[in-house]
Amino acid sequence: GEEIADEYDIVFFAIGGDFCTTGNGLETVGVKVIPKNGKIRVVNEQPYIPYTYAVGDISVGKLELTPVAIEAGLLLTRRLYGNSSTQMVLWFFNLFWI
């Protein structure tokens, strides 16, 4: 691939299939990736670094389901640009049938 270097106000990087969290410069901005699984620890989709966000499966403790990732992305967008304060809340229930 071709390497391009420039300055940007916003960078949107979407991945699918495998977590592409190594070798793409995340460590340069201070994002700490868990080597064992390639995931990132976040609070409210933010990995403890201003103006940096991780949404969906790549976040520790999030369900690895496309609809959950889409909803998390929509909620983050509304918080950033739509004057919303709605957070993603996941409830886990264990059901046992006897």
WOLINFEN-V353188 format. One record per residue. N is the residue number from 1. D_LAST is the distance of its C-alpha to the last C-alpha in Angstrom with 2 decimals. Layout:
N,D_LAST
N,D_LAST
This chain:
1,55.77
2,58.30
3,58.21
4,59.10
5,59.83
6,60.35
7,59.41
8,56.87
9,55.65
10,52.19
11,50.43
12,47.37
13,45.65
14,42.67
15,40.93
16,38.23
17,36.43
18,37.28
19,38.04
20,41.85
21,42.25
22,44.88
23,48.51
24,48.76
25,50.31
26,47.32
27,48.42
28,51.90
29,50.74
30,48.59
31,45.07
32,43.12
33,40.86
34,38.22
35,39.51
36,36.18
37,34.59
38,37.46
39,35.78
40,37.53
41,36.56
42,37.21
43,37.20
44,37.31
45,37.97
46,40.97
47,41.30
48,43.59
49,46.62
50,48.43
51,48.45
52,45.92
53,42.44
54,39.44
55,36.95
56,33.72
57,32.13
58,34.99
59,33.98
60,31.89
61,28.46
62,28.59
63,26.26
64,27.96
65,27.89
66,31.13
67,30.34
68,29.56
69,32.83
70,34.78
71,33.66
72,34.49
73,37.88
74,38.57
75,37.80
76,40.01
77,42.78
78,42.64
79,42.89
80,45.80
81,47.75
82,46.45
83,46.63
84,42.86
85,40.83
86,37.31
87,35.13
88,32.14
89,29.02
90,25.68
91,22.48
92,19.60
93,16.06
94,13.03
95,9.91
96,6.50
97,3.80
98,0.00
